[in-house]
């Protein structure tokens, strides 16, 4: 039986918040510094700087002067580690055996607080990041998704393509990087998470010792997501054996009741082999191998997305079948069995997450960072159980009454439309 979790929050003398989550029976300690300083925090002349800065933090400090020493120091104790940049977040983490908690925290605090950002490191990372971006540009489906996003989010960090970021690399310099750090790497934008086999008191000692100097400052606002007219984006790729279709509807920001209802609806419509889309398109009509629906939510923004891969000569038949699935759902709503399945699957995912030190830390840390409060897995399970069939049906009526943005990659299709359904 899942139990209520204790979340201990403490503000360090610097103003940085510490989140401690005890897992007394775990073998490891997970330490993570996370900030709302991802791509969406960039200004117009900082394209790619958030990701670039993350790379530089692994390139050397006064006590670990080279990137080789940085990675060898943490690898020597057997720890796992990484840094990641997303639309919203940049984070740096390590996970080590509990007996190495001091060494792991020392390492993370040093590379986060004392990196050197040298010219030679900047020149090196320009070459490394270019290769990273070129790898993305070699993936046709990723290129299509980026181009579609560039239409949905014009002149906005969510819409920047890998090519645009690559082309901007020559304009990134040390002055621009330090300006970004000065503006964004402040206490209001970050939290420190220490979870696992460590007491709250010991976590506070390690945090105060190794993260003493982050500049005080308020939480920054993201660049506002633009509203655009309905997008209909056709992308030609002659080499494609299958067409890729996306339908994108307005959704809801994360950790709201609306987002949970939308996620339950997505599960019923396109969440796996027992979903309505797969039972219709794959099992009954044999038109596709896979189809999906999901509700993707962030700090201030959400989307309901449906996707399918198919041979383009089947587009008309698949379109009609998808419209039939949606119309039936709008008119009749989910069955009791479908609602129960969606809730059970969401609860199971929450339970699995709650058992893992790192997954639970990420789950709780994001909420604290964005919402200044944490709903536990048990809290969310109780909310999920309160979602009714009527709420799911009403959500379907609301979402599908909008005409979706359409993105289609195919060999030769130049026109494709998908209507609002009421």
C-alpha positions in Angstrom: 0.0 0.0 0.0 1.3 3.4 -1.0 2.0 5.6 2.0 2.0 9.4 2.4 5.4 10.9 1.6 7.2 13.3 3.9 8.6 16.3 2.0 11.0 18.5 4.0 11.6 22.0 2.6 14.3 24.3 4.0 15.6 27.6 2.8 19.4 27.9 2.9 21.1 31.1 4.0 21.7 32.0 0.4 17.9 31.9 -0.3 18.1 28.6 -2.3 15.4 26.1 -1.3 16.3 22.6 -0.4 13.8 19.7 -0.9 14.7 16.6 1.1 12.8 13.3 0.5 13.7 10.4 2.9 14.0 6.9 1.5 15.5 5.2 4.6 15.6 1.7 2.9 17.3 2.9 -0.2 20.9 2.2 -1.0 21.5 5.5 -2.8 21.3 9.2 -2.5 20.1 11.4 -5.4 21.3 15.0 -5.6 19.9 17.4 -8.2 20.0 21.1 -8.8 17.2 22.2 -11.1 16.2 25.5 -12.5 13.5 27.1 -14.6 16.2 28.4 -17.0 15.6 26.2 -20.0 15.1 27.2 -23.6 12.0 29.3 -22.8 14.1 31.6 -20.5 16.2 32.7 -23.4 16.0 36.2 -25.0 15.9 36.7 -28.7 19.7 37.0 -28.9 20.4 34.0 -26.7 19.2 31.2 -29.0 20.7 27.9 -27.6 22.5 29.6 -24.7 20.7 27.7 -22.0 21.9 24.3 -23.4 25.4 25.8 -24.2 25.8 26.9 -20.6 24.8 23.5 -19.3 27.6 21.9 -21.3 30.2 24.4 -20.0 29.4 23.4 -16.4 31.2 20.1 -17.1 34.4 21.7 -18.5 36.3 22.6 -15.4 36.6 24.3 -12.0 39.6 25.5 -10.0 39.7 22.2 -8.2 38.9 20.1 -11.3 40.6 22.2 -14.0 39.7 20.0 -17.0 36.6 18.2 -18.3 38.5 15.0 -17.9 39.0 15.6 -14.2 35.3 16.6 -13.8 34.0 13.3 -15.1 36.8 11.2 -13.6 36.1 12.6 -10.1 32.5 11.5 -10.0 33.0 8.3 -12.0 35.7 7.2 -9.6 33.1 6.7 -6.8 30.8 4.8 -9.2 28.2 7.5 -9.4 25.8 8.2 -12.2 25.5 11.8 -13.4 24.3 14.1 -16.2 23.0 17.5 -17.2 19.9 18.2 -19.3 18.3 21.2 -20.9 14.6 21.1 -21.9 12.0 23.7 -22.9 11.5 24.7 -19.3 14.3 23.3 -17.2 18.0 22.9 -16.9 19.2 20.4 -14.3 22.4 18.8 -13.1 22.3 15.6 -11.0 24.2 12.7 -9.6 23.2 9.5 -7.9 25.6 7.6 -5.7 25.7 5.1 -2.9 24.7 6.6 0.4 28.2 6.2 1.8 29.4 8.6 -1.0 26.8 11.3 -0.4 29.5 13.8 0.8 31.7 13.2 -2.2 28.8 13.4 -4.7 27.4 16.6 -3.2 30.9 18.1 -3.2 31.3 17.3 -6.9 27.9 18.7 -7.9 28.2 21.8 -5.8 31.7 22.5 -7.3 30.8 22.1 -10.9 27.5 24.0 -10.5 29.0 26.9 -8.5 32.6 27.2 -9.7 32.8 26.4 -13.4 35.3 28.6 -15.3 33.5 29.3 -18.6 36.9 29.7 -20.4 37.3 30.8 -24.0 38.9 27.5 -24.9 35.9 25.6 -23.4 33.5 27.8 -25.3 35.3 27.1 -28.6 35.3 23.3 -27.8 31.6 23.2 -27.0 30.7 25.0 -30.2 32.2 22.0 -32.1 30.6 19.4 -29.8 27.1 21.0 -29.8 27.2 21.4 -33.6 27.7 17.6 -33.8 24.9 17.1 -31.4 22.6 19.3 -33.5 23.7 17.7 -36.8 22.7 14.3 -35.3 19.2 15.6 -34.7 19.1 17.1 -38.2 19.8 13.7 -39.6 16.6 12.3 -38.2 13.7 13.0 -40.6 10.9 12.6 -38.1 12.6 14.9 -35.6 13.2 17.5 -38.4 9.5 17.3 -39.3 8.4 17.7 -35.7 10.7 20.7 -35.3 9.4 22.4 -38.4 5.8 21.8 -37.3 6.7 23.4 -33.9 8.2 26.4 -35.7 4.8 27.0 -37.2 3.0 26.5 -33.9 5.4 28.8 -32.0 6.8 31.4 -34.5 9.8 33.4 -33.3 9.6 31.7 -29.9 12.1 29.4 -28.1 9.6 26.5 -28.3 9.7 26.8 -32.1 13.5 27.2 -32.7 14.8 24.3 -34.9 18.1 22.6 -34.5 19.3 24.3 -37.7 18.5 27.7 -36.4 20.3 27.0 -33.1 23.3 25.6 -35.1 23.4 28.7 -37.3 23.4 30.9 -34.1 26.4 29.1 -32.5 29.0 31.5 -34.0 27.3 34.4 -32.2 27.6 32.8 -28.7 30.5 34.2 -26.8 31.7 34.5 -23.2 30.0 37.8 -22.6 26.6 36.5 -23.7 27.0 33.4 -21.6 27.9 35.4 -18.4 25.0 37.8 -19.1 22.6 34.8 -19.2 24.2 33.4 -16.0 23.9 36.7 -14.2 20.2 37.1 -15.1 19.0 33.5 -14.7 21.2 31.6 -12.3 19.5 33.1 -9.2 17.9 31.5 -6.1 14.3 32.2 -7.2 14.8 30.0 -10.3 16.4 27.0 -8.7 15.9 24.3 -6.1 18.3 21.7 -4.7 16.9 18.2 -4.2 18.5 15.6 -1.9 16.6 12.3 -1.7 17.4 8.8 -0.6 19.1 7.2 2.3 20.1 10.4 4.1 18.5 12.3 7.0 17.1 15.8 6.8 19.7 17.1 9.1 22.6 15.6 7.1 21.0 16.9 3.9 20.9 20.4 5.3 24.5 20.3 6.3 25.6 19.1 2.9 23.5 21.7 1.1 24.7 24.6 3.2 28.3 23.5 2.8 28.4 22.9 -1.0 25.7 25.3 -2.3 26.5 28.5 -0.3 26.8 31.1 -3.0 24.0 31.2 -5.6 23.0 34.8 -6.3 19.8 35.9 -4.7 17.0 36.9 -7.2 13.3 36.4 -8.1 11.8 33.7 -10.2 11.8 34.7 -13.9 8.8 34.6 -16.2 8.9 32.6 -19.4 8.5 34.1 -22.8 4.7 34.1 -23.4 3.5 31.4 -25.8 2.1 33.1 -28.9 -1.4 32.3 -30.1 -1.6 31.5 -33.8 -4.3 30.8 -36.4 -4.9 27.2 -37.2 -1.8 25.7 -38.7 -1.9 23.3 -41.6 1.7 22.2 -42.3 2.5 19.8 -45.2 6.1 18.5 -45.2 7.3 16.6 -48.3 9.8 13.7 -47.9 10.0 11.5 -51.0 12.0 8.8 -49.1 9.2 8.2 -46.6 7.6 4.8 -46.6 5.0 6.0 -44.1 3.2 9.3 -43.6 3.4 10.9 -40.1 0.2 12.8 -39.0 -0.1 15.0 -35.9 -3.3 16.7 -34.7 -2.7 19.3 -32.0 -5.4 20.8 -29.9 -5.2 23.4 -27.1 -4.7 21.8 -23.7 -4.1 22.8 -20.1 -1.1 23.6 -17.9 0.3 20.9 -15.6 -1.0 19.8 -12.2 -4.5 21.1 -12.8 -7.7 19.1 -12.7 -8.3 19.9 -16.4 -4.9 18.4 -17.3 -5.7 15.2 -15.3 -9.1 14.9 -17.0 -7.4 15.4 -20.4 -4.8 12.8 -19.6 -7.5 10.3 -18.7 -9.3 11.0 -22.0 -6.0 10.6 -23.9 -5.5 7.2 -22.2 -9.0 6.0 -23.3 -8.7 7.4 -26.8 -5.1 6.6 -27.7 -3.2 5.2 -24.7 -2.0 1.8 -25.8 -3.4 -1.3 -27.4 -6.7 -1.3 -25.5 -7.5 2.3 -26.5 -10.2 3.2 -28.9 -7.9 4.4 -31.7 -5.8 1.2 -31.7 -8.8 -1.1 -31.4 -10.4 0.6 -34.4 -7.4 1.5 -36.6 -5.3 -1.6 -35.9 -7.4 -4.5 -34.6 -10.6 -3.8 -36.6 -9.5 -2.1 -39.8 -5.8 -3.1 -40.0 -4.8 0.3 -41.2 -1.9 1.1 -38.9 0.6 -0.4 -36.6 0.5 2.4 -34.0 -1.5 5.5 -33.1 -1.5 7.6 -29.9 -3.1 10.4 -28.0 -1.5 12.3 -25.1 -1.9 15.4 -23.0 1.4 17.3 -22.7 1.5 19.9 -20.0 4.0 22.4 -18.7 4.2 25.3 -16.3 1.8 27.6 -18.2 0.9 25.7 -21.3 -0.6 22.4 -22.5 -1.5 20.5 -25.7 -3.7 17.5 -26.5 -1.9 15.6 -29.3 -3.0 12.8 -31.5 -0.5 11.0 -33.8 -0.5 8.2 -36.3 1.9 6.7 -38.8 0.5 5.1 -42.0 0.9 4.7 -45.7 -0.3 7.8 -47.3 -2.8 6.1 -49.6 -4.7 5.2 -46.4 -5.1 8.8 -45.2 -8.7 9.2 -46.2 -9.8 6.0 -44.6 -7.8 6.7 -41.4 -9.2 10.2 -41.2 -12.8 9.0 -41.4 -12.1 6.3 -38.8 -10.5 8.8 -36.4 -13.5 11.2 -36.9 -15.9 8.3 -36.1 -14.0 7.4 -32.9 -14.0 11.1 -31.8 -17.7 11.6 -32.6 -18.8 8.4 -30.8 -16.8 9.5 -27.8 -18.3 13.0 -27.8 -21.8 11.6 -28.0 -21.5 8.7 -25.6 -18.5 9.4 -23.4 -16.4 6.7 -21.9 -17.7 3.5 -20.4 -17.3 2.7 -16.7 -14.7 0.1 -17.7 -12.7 2.6 -19.7 -12.8 5.2 -16.9 -11.6 2.6 -14.4 -8.8 1.5 -16.7 -7.6 5.0 -17.2 -7.6 5.7 -13.5 -5.9 2.4 -12.7 -3.1 2.9 -15.2 -2.5 6.4 -14.0 -2.4 5.2 -10.4 0.0 2.4 -11.3 2.3 4.8 -13.0 2.3 7.0 -9.9 3.0 4.1 -7.6 5.9 2.9 -9.8 7.3 6.5 -9.8 6.9 6.8 -6.0 9.0 3.8 -5.4 12.1 5.1 -7.2 14.3 7.7 -5.5 15.2 9.7 -8.6 11.8 9.6 -10.3 10.0 10.7 -7.1 12.6 13.5 -6.5 12.0 14.7 -10.1 8.2 14.6 -9.6 8.2 16.5 -6.3 10.9 18.9 -7.3 9.2 20.1 -10.4 6.0 20.9 -8.5 7.9 22.8 -5.8 9.8 24.7 -8.4 6.8 25.7 -10.4 3.9 25.7 -7.9 5.6 26.3 -4.6 3.8 23.3 -3.2 3.8 19.5 -3.7 0.9 17.1 -4.2 2.1 13.6 -3.3 1.4 10.5 -5.4 -1.3 9.6 -2.8 -2.9 13.1 -3.2 -3.0 12.7 -6.9 -4.4 9.2 -6.7 -7.3 10.5 -4.7 -7.9 13.3 -7.2 -7.8 10.7 -10.1 -10.5 8.6 -8.4 -12.8 11.6 -8.2 -12.8 12.1 -12.0 -16.2 11.2 -13.4 -17.3 9.9 -16.8 -19.3 13.1 -17.3 -16.1 15.2 -16.8 -14.2 13.2 -19.4 -17.0 13.4 -21.9 -17.4 17.2 -21.3 -13.6 17.5 -21.8 -13.8 15.7 -25.1 -16.6 18.0 -26.3 -14.5 21.0 -25.3 -11.2 19.9 -26.9 -12.6 18.5 -30.2 -14.9 21.4 -30.8 -11.7 23.2 -31.9 -10.2 22.7 -35.3 -6.8 21.2 -34.7 -3.4 22.2 -36.0 -2.4 19.6 -38.6 1.1 18.5 -39.3 1.7 15.9 -42.1 4.9 14.5 -43.4 4.4 12.4 -46.6 5.8 11.7 -50.1 3.4 13.7 -52.1 0.3 15.0 -50.2 -0.1 18.7 -50.5 -3.5 19.2 -48.9 -5.0 17.6 -45.8 -7.5 18.9 -43.4 -9.2 17.7 -40.2 -12.4 19.4 -38.9 -13.7 20.5 -35.6 -16.1 17.8 -34.3 -19.2 18.7 -32.4 
